[in-house]
Amino acid sequence: MTYENIKTIILTILVATSALLTWNLWTYQPNYETMEPTNTVQEIAIAAKKDVSKIVRPDTLLFHHGGNRHYGTVSPSEIEKIIKEISRWNFTDFKNITSEKDTSFVHSEGNTVIVYPDSIPIDLYKMVIKVGDKNPPDFQFDRIVIDVDKPQKDDGIVYFVSMDSKQVYKSHVPASFIQNFNSEFFKDTESSPEYKEYFSYEGSETLFLPAEDTKMTRYQFLTKELDSEKYKNALFSDPSVVQKNYQQSEEEYADNLSLLRVNSDKNTLRYVKPAAGNNPTFPSADLLKKSIDFVNEHAGWTDNYQFVDMDELNHRVIFRIYDSSGYPVFSDDPKISEIRQVWGQNEIYEYYRSNFQLGLRTEEKIEVSLSSGDSVIERLNRLEGFDSNNLEDVKLGYKMIKDPQTIRLEPSWFYRYEGVWKSISLDETGGMNNGLE
């Protein structure tokens, strides 16, 4: 065999080996184990999330019959029936008629008035009712007024009214809805045990109060302390770098941007993020939605909180606890019966609330009777320096009293005077004590 033949054989073997190795590289499939998908951020759920319809709710229904007869209720079940009914309607042809109609018509004969604690952006409430207009006007309202006396041949009229800004918007719904509403709801209010007779009183605006004494239940609950660590994990963007300190009765959590203080003596939880500033860049109409979304992000509705106040100038929103009968809950320190938020530039600036929730009821129901609205008005008028023009609202409700291990809810009358809620405690002899000062 010649040298050239040997070289040819070796070269052939090398070419064949190279081709084999190339084919193996192209066809090789490694046997990797499949990795399960994982969440890099754990969602924190403290209590429950809630829809807008459960948070933004009316707290009073009023039905104005002929002969100056008025009936009303705060019953959650009755309110739920009405909201469920109007959520089926299709509201169209919204028009600003403020220049044609002032707000004095709201409590006219034949009107049903759905009363909200404060103004609501219609853009948000489209999540509760059906708005048929493609581009409805941008407005806020605190009353929905259903005119059952004058349904048109083809259309019924429903008004959206702001008593605060004195704005009136008219909308249309099919007349059949109004007719059904009249027969199923309006006509029955005079005979229904859920509705009480009301009378009108002129304060800074027309107020409606129960004409007779009202029976309410006194409650006592165990307290259930909320988990501070969960709030730390929910509120800080990177909980791993948060430092924890103890200062007397306070737990303090902090990073370079935010501070969370939980005070066991005052029973409050306060989160502040100064870096958020106090000059929001988002439209004011988004303020309420952002506030609801913020609490939903950590499922923070620990009790039956409902929207009660929005201060657009100071970027503040307040939610208050309501009891199961539909009465608002107040306290000497509002922060234990409310959730308060103040917003900065696209971020929460301050979040203030209690560090507990209502636990098990610890005693049998005790029923008490509270004086009629007329008696309350008489006593208010006897207060030194009282001016009815500064009286903004009067409500039945509960005063929350926090003891070391329990929470008591005491029935009482409350009135809002020059922007401040105060309590009226009526004893058996008719005396009166003021609170919530």
C-alpha positions as CSV (number, residue, x, y, z in Angstrom):
1,M,0.0,0.0,0.0
2,T,1.4,3.3,-1.0
3,Y,1.8,6.4,1.1
4,E,-0.9,8.1,-1.0
5,N,-3.4,5.3,-0.4
6,I,-2.8,5.4,3.4
7,K,-3.4,9.2,3.4
8,T,-6.6,8.8,1.5
9,I,-8.0,6.2,3.9
10,I,-7.1,8.4,7.0
11,L,-8.7,11.5,5.3
12,T,-11.9,9.4,4.5
13,I,-12.1,8.3,8.2
14,L,-11.8,11.8,9.5
15,V,-14.5,13.1,7.1
16,A,-16.9,10.4,8.1
17,T,-16.2,11.0,11.9
18,S,-16.8,14.7,11.4
19,A,-20.1,14.1,9.6
20,L,-21.2,11.7,12.4
21,L,-20.4,14.2,15.1
22,T,-22.2,17.0,13.2
23,W,-25.3,14.8,12.8
24,N,-25.3,14.0,16.6
25,L,-25.1,17.7,17.5
26,W,-28.0,18.6,15.3
27,T,-30.2,15.8,16.5
28,Y,-29.3,15.8,20.3
29,Q,-32.2,16.7,22.7
30,P,-31.2,17.0,26.4
31,N,-33.6,15.5,28.9
32,Y,-34.4,18.6,31.0
33,E,-36.9,18.4,33.9
34,T,-40.0,20.6,33.4
35,M,-40.1,23.4,35.9
36,E,-43.4,24.4,37.6
37,P,-44.3,28.0,37.1
38,T,-43.9,30.1,40.3
39,N,-45.1,33.5,41.4
40,T,-42.2,35.9,42.2
41,V,-44.6,38.1,44.3
42,Q,-47.0,36.5,46.8
43,E,-50.4,38.2,46.9
44,I,-51.3,39.3,50.5
45,A,-54.9,38.8,51.5
46,I,-55.8,40.2,54.9
47,A,-59.6,39.8,54.8
48,A,-61.8,40.1,51.6
49,K,-62.0,41.9,48.3
50,K,-65.2,43.7,47.4
51,D,-66.9,45.0,44.3
52,V,-67.7,48.7,43.9
53,S,-71.4,47.9,44.4
54,K,-70.7,46.7,47.9
55,I,-68.6,49.7,48.9
56,V,-70.3,52.6,47.1
57,R,-73.9,52.2,48.4
58,P,-76.8,54.4,49.4
59,D,-77.5,54.5,53.1
60,T,-81.2,55.7,53.0
61,L,-84.3,55.3,50.9
62,L,-87.0,57.9,50.9
63,F,-90.5,57.6,49.3
64,H,-92.6,60.8,49.1
65,H,-96.3,60.2,48.9
66,G,-99.2,62.6,48.5
67,G,-100.6,64.5,51.5
68,N,-97.1,65.3,52.8
69,R,-96.5,61.6,53.8
70,H,-92.9,60.4,53.8
71,Y,-91.6,56.9,54.4
72,G,-88.0,55.8,54.6
73,T,-85.6,53.0,55.6
74,V,-81.9,52.2,56.1
75,S,-82.4,48.5,55.8
76,P,-79.6,46.9,53.8
77,S,-81.9,44.2,52.4
78,E,-84.4,46.9,51.1
79,I,-81.5,48.9,49.6
80,E,-80.2,45.9,47.9
81,K,-83.5,45.2,46.3
82,I,-83.7,48.7,44.9
83,I,-80.1,48.7,43.6
84,K,-80.6,45.3,42.1
85,E,-83.8,46.6,40.3
86,I,-82.2,49.8,38.9
87,S,-79.1,47.9,37.8
88,R,-81.3,46.2,35.2
89,W,-82.4,49.5,33.7
90,N,-80.7,51.2,30.8
91,F,-80.1,54.9,31.4
92,T,-79.8,57.0,28.3
93,D,-79.9,60.6,27.0
94,F,-78.2,62.3,30.0
95,K,-78.6,66.0,30.0
96,N,-77.6,68.8,32.4
97,I,-80.8,70.7,33.3
98,T,-79.5,72.7,36.2
99,S,-80.4,75.9,34.5
100,E,-84.0,74.7,34.1
101,K,-84.6,72.8,37.4
102,D,-83.2,73.5,40.9
103,T,-82.8,70.9,43.6
104,S,-86.0,71.9,45.5
105,F,-87.9,69.3,43.4
106,V,-86.1,66.3,44.9
107,H,-88.5,65.7,47.7
108,S,-91.7,66.4,45.7
109,E,-94.7,64.1,45.8
110,G,-94.3,60.9,43.8
111,N,-90.5,60.8,44.0
112,T,-88.4,58.0,45.3
113,V,-85.0,59.3,46.5
114,I,-81.9,57.1,46.8
115,V,-79.6,58.9,49.2
116,Y,-75.8,58.4,49.1
117,P,-73.5,59.7,51.9
118,D,-71.4,61.8,49.5
119,S,-70.9,62.6,45.8
120,I,-70.1,59.7,43.4
121,P,-68.5,60.1,39.9
122,I,-70.9,58.7,37.3
123,D,-67.9,57.2,35.5
124,L,-67.3,55.0,38.5
125,Y,-71.0,54.2,39.1
126,K,-71.2,52.8,35.5
127,M,-69.8,49.6,37.2
128,V,-73.1,49.4,39.1
129,I,-75.8,50.7,36.6
130,K,-76.1,50.5,32.8
131,V,-75.4,53.7,31.0
132,G,-76.4,53.5,27.4
133,D,-74.8,56.7,26.2
134,K,-71.4,56.2,24.5
135,N,-70.1,59.5,25.8
136,P,-72.2,60.5,28.9
137,P,-71.4,63.9,30.5
138,D,-68.8,63.8,33.4
139,F,-70.6,64.6,36.6
140,Q,-71.0,63.6,40.3
141,F,-74.2,62.9,42.2
142,D,-75.4,62.1,45.7
143,R,-79.1,61.5,45.0
144,I,-80.9,59.4,42.4
145,V,-84.5,60.6,42.0
146,I,-87.1,58.3,40.4
147,D,-90.3,60.1,39.3
148,V,-93.1,57.5,39.5
149,D,-95.9,60.0,39.0
150,K,-95.1,61.2,35.5
151,P,-93.8,58.4,33.3
152,Q,-93.9,59.4,29.7
153,K,-95.6,57.4,27.0
154,D,-92.3,55.8,25.9
155,D,-89.8,57.0,28.5
156,G,-89.6,57.4,32.2
157,I,-87.5,60.1,33.9
158,V,-84.7,59.5,36.4
159,Y,-82.6,62.4,37.8
160,F,-79.1,62.3,39.1
161,V,-78.7,65.2,41.6
162,S,-75.8,66.7,43.5
163,M,-77.2,68.5,46.6
164,D,-73.6,69.8,47.3
165,S,-73.0,71.5,43.9
166,K,-76.7,72.0,43.1
167,Q,-76.4,70.2,39.8
168,V,-79.3,68.3,38.2
169,Y,-78.9,65.8,35.3
170,K,-81.9,64.1,33.7
171,S,-81.8,60.6,32.1
172,H,-84.4,58.4,30.4
173,V,-85.3,54.8,31.0
174,P,-88.1,52.7,29.4
175,A,-91.5,53.7,30.9
176,S,-92.2,50.1,31.8
177,F,-89.4,50.1,34.3
178,I,-91.0,53.0,36.2
179,Q,-94.4,51.5,36.1
180,N,-93.1,48.2,37.5
181,F,-91.1,50.1,40.2
182,N,-94.2,52.0,41.2
183,S,-96.3,48.8,41.7
184,E,-93.5,46.6,43.2
185,F,-91.8,49.2,45.5
186,F,-93.3,52.6,45.8
187,K,-96.9,51.7,46.6
188,D,-96.0,49.1,49.2
189,T,-93.9,51.4,51.4
190,E,-96.9,52.7,53.5
191,S,-97.8,49.2,54.6
192,S,-94.3,47.5,54.8
193,P,-92.8,47.0,58.3
194,E,-89.4,47.8,56.8
195,Y,-90.4,51.4,56.2
196,K,-91.0,54.0,58.9
197,E,-92.8,57.3,58.7
198,Y,-90.5,60.3,58.4
199,F,-90.9,64.0,58.7
200,S,-89.0,66.9,57.1
201,Y,-86.9,69.5,58.9
202,E,-85.1,72.4,57.3
203,G,-81.4,72.6,58.2
204,S,-78.8,73.7,55.7
205,E,-80.9,71.5,53.5
206,T,-84.1,69.5,53.9
207,L,-83.5,66.6,56.4
208,F,-85.9,63.6,56.9
209,L,-86.0,61.9,60.3
210,P,-88.1,59.1,61.8
211,A,-91.3,60.4,63.2
212,E,-91.6,57.7,66.0
213,D,-89.2,56.2,68.5
214,T,-86.8,53.7,66.9
215,K,-85.8,50.3,68.5
216,M,-82.1,49.4,68.0
217,T,-79.9,46.6,69.3
218,R,-76.9,47.1,71.7
219,Y,-73.9,44.9,70.8
220,Q,-70.7,43.7,72.3
221,F,-68.0,41.9,70.4
222,L,-64.6,40.3,71.1
223,T,-61.8,42.1,69.3
224,K,-59.7,40.3,66.7
225,E,-56.3,41.9,66.3
226,L,-55.0,42.2,62.7
227,D,-51.6,40.8,61.7
228,S,-49.1,43.6,61.5
229,E,-46.7,41.5,59.5
230,K,-49.3,41.0,56.8
231,Y,-49.7,44.8,56.4
232,K,-46.0,45.1,56.2
233,N,-45.8,42.6,53.4
234,A,-48.8,44.2,51.6
235,L,-47.8,47.9,51.9
236,F,-44.0,47.9,51.3
237,S,-42.7,47.4,47.8
238,D,-39.8,45.3,49.2
239,P,-40.7,43.8,52.6
240,S,-37.2,42.1,52.9
241,V,-35.5,45.4,53.5
242,V,-38.0,46.8,56.1
243,Q,-36.6,47.3,59.5
244,K,-38.8,46.6,62.6
245,N,-38.6,48.5,65.9
246,Y,-40.6,48.7,69.1
247,Q,-41.3,52.0,70.8
248,Q,-43.4,51.7,74.0
249,S,-46.8,50.6,72.8
250,E,-45.9,50.8,69.1
251,E,-44.6,48.5,66.4
252,E,-42.7,50.5,63.8
253,Y,-41.8,49.3,60.3
254,A,-39.7,51.4,58.0
255,D,-37.6,51.5,54.8
256,N,-36.0,54.5,53.1
257,L,-39.4,55.7,51.7
258,S,-42.2,54.6,54.0
259,L,-43.2,54.2,57.6
260,L,-45.8,51.9,59.2
261,R,-46.8,52.4,62.9
262,V,-49.2,50.1,64.7
263,N,-50.3,51.5,68.1
264,S,-51.7,48.9,70.5
265,D,-52.9,51.5,73.0
266,K,-54.8,53.6,70.4
267,N,-55.7,50.6,68.3
268,T,-54.6,52.3,65.1
269,L,-52.5,51.4,62.1
270,R,-50.9,54.3,60.1
271,Y,-48.9,53.9,56.9
272,V,-47.2,57.0,55.5
273,K,-45.2,57.5,52.3
274,P,-43.9,61.1,52.3
275,A,-42.1,60.5,49.0
276,A,-45.5,60.2,47.3
277,G,-46.0,64.0,47.8
278,N,-49.4,65.5,48.2
279,N,-50.1,66.8,44.7
280,P,-51.9,64.1,42.7
281,T,-51.4,64.1,39.0
282,F,-54.5,61.9,38.2
283,P,-58.0,63.3,37.6
284,S,-60.1,63.8,40.7
285,A,-62.8,61.5,39.3
286,D,-60.3,58.6,39.7
287,L,-59.8,59.3,43.4
288,L,-62.5,57.1,44.7
289,K,-61.7,54.2,42.3
290,K,-58.1,54.3,43.2
291,S,-59.0,54.3,46.9
292,I,-61.2,51.2,46.5
293,D,-58.6,49.4,44.4
294,F,-55.9,50.2,47.0
295,V,-57.7,48.3,49.7
296,N,-58.7,45.5,47.4
297,E,-55.1,45.0,46.5
298,H,-54.5,43.6,50.0
299,A,-58.1,42.5,50.6
300,G,-58.3,44.9,53.5
301,W,-62.1,45.1,54.0
302,T,-62.0,43.6,57.5
303,D,-65.5,44.8,58.4
304,N,-68.6,46.1,56.6
305,Y,-67.0,49.4,55.4
306,Q,-68.8,51.7,53.0
307,F,-67.8,54.9,51.2
308,V,-68.9,58.0,53.1
309,D,-66.8,61.0,52.2
310,M,-64.5,62.3,49.4
311,D,-62.5,65.6,49.8
312,E,-61.1,66.2,46.3
313,L,-59.3,69.4,47.4
314,N,-57.3,67.5,50.0
315,H,-57.2,64.2,48.1
316,R,-58.9,62.3,50.9
317,V,-61.4,59.4,50.9
318,I,-63.1,57.9,54.0
319,F,-64.9,54.6,54.4
320,R,-66.9,53.9,57.6
321,I,-68.1,50.7,59.2
322,Y,-71.9,50.1,59.1
323,D,-73.7,47.5,61.2
324,S,-75.8,44.7,59.8
325,S,-79.0,46.8,60.2
326,G,-77.7,49.6,58.0
327,Y,-76.6,52.1,60.7
328,P,-73.2,53.9,60.5
329,V,-70.7,53.4,63.3
330,F,-68.9,56.4,64.8
331,S,-66.2,56.7,67.5
332,D,-64.4,59.3,69.6
333,D,-61.3,58.5,67.6
334,P,-62.7,58.3,64.1
335,K,-59.7,56.2,62.9
336,I,-61.0,53.1,64.7
337,S,-64.3,53.1,62.9
338,E,-63.1,54.4,59.6
339,I,-60.5,53.8,56.8
340,R,-58.9,57.1,55.8
341,Q,-56.7,57.6,52.7
342,V,-54.8,60.6,51.5
343,W,-53.3,60.4,48.0
344,G,-50.1,61.8,46.6
345,Q,-48.7,61.6,43.0
346,N,-50.2,58.3,41.8
347,E,-49.4,56.7,45.1
348,I,-50.9,56.5,48.6
349,Y,-49.6,59.2,50.9
350,E,-51.3,58.2,54.1
351,Y,-53.4,55.1,55.1
352,Y,-55.1,55.2,58.5
353,R,-57.3,52.6,60.1
354,S,-57.9,50.4,63.1
355,N,-55.6,47.5,63.9
356,F,-58.5,45.2,64.8
357,Q,-61.8,43.9,63.5
358,L,-65.1,42.8,65.1
359,G,-64.9,39.3,66.4
360,L,-67.6,37.1,68.0
361,R,-70.6,38.7,69.7
362,T,-70.2,38.1,73.4
363,E,-73.7,38.7,74.8
364,E,-77.4,38.4,73.9
365,K,-79.0,41.1,71.9
366,I,-80.2,44.0,74.1
367,E,-82.9,46.1,72.5
368,V,-83.1,49.8,73.4
369,S,-85.5,52.5,72.2
370,L,-84.2,55.9,70.9
371,S,-86.3,59.0,70.9
372,S,-88.0,60.3,67.7
373,G,-86.3,62.7,65.3
374,D,-88.6,65.4,66.5
375,S,-87.4,65.1,70.1
376,V,-83.8,65.2,68.9
377,I,-84.4,68.4,66.9
378,E,-86.0,70.0,70.0
379,R,-83.0,69.3,72.1
380,L,-80.6,70.5,69.4
381,N,-82.5,73.8,69.2
382,R,-82.0,74.2,72.9
383,L,-78.2,74.0,72.6
384,E,-76.4,77.3,73.3
385,G,-75.3,78.9,70.1
386,F,-77.0,76.3,67.9
387,D,-77.9,77.6,64.4
388,S,-80.1,75.3,62.2
389,N,-78.5,76.8,59.1
390,N,-75.3,75.0,60.1
391,L,-77.0,71.7,60.7
392,E,-76.0,69.4,57.8
393,D,-77.3,66.0,58.7
394,V,-78.9,64.0,61.5
395,K,-78.6,60.2,61.7
396,L,-79.3,57.2,64.0
397,G,-76.1,55.1,64.4
398,Y,-73.8,53.4,66.8
399,K,-71.0,54.7,69.0
400,M,-68.0,52.3,69.1
401,I,-66.5,52.0,72.5
402,K,-63.2,50.1,72.7
403,D,-62.4,48.2,75.9
404,P,-59.2,46.1,76.4
405,Q,-60.8,42.9,75.1
406,T,-64.2,43.9,73.7
407,I,-65.9,46.4,71.5
408,R,-69.3,47.9,72.4
409,L,-71.7,49.4,69.9
410,E,-74.1,51.8,71.7
411,P,-77.1,53.1,69.8
412,S,-77.2,56.9,69.6
413,W,-78.3,59.9,67.6
414,F,-75.6,61.8,65.7
415,Y,-75.6,65.1,63.9
416,R,-73.1,66.8,61.6
417,Y,-72.7,70.5,62.4
418,E,-70.2,72.7,60.4
419,G,-68.6,69.6,59.0
420,V,-68.1,67.7,62.3
421,W,-70.0,64.7,63.5
422,K,-71.2,64.8,67.1
423,S,-73.2,62.4,69.2
424,I,-76.3,63.0,71.2
425,S,-76.8,60.7,74.1
426,L,-80.4,60.7,75.3
427,D,-81.0,59.2,78.7
428,E,-84.3,58.1,80.2
429,T,-85.0,61.5,81.7
430,G,-84.5,63.2,78.3
431,G,-81.1,64.6,79.1
432,M,-78.5,65.1,76.4
433,N,-74.7,64.7,76.3
434,N,-72.5,65.6,73.3
435,G,-69.6,63.5,72.1
436,L,-67.3,63.1,69.2
437,E,-66.2,66.6,69.7
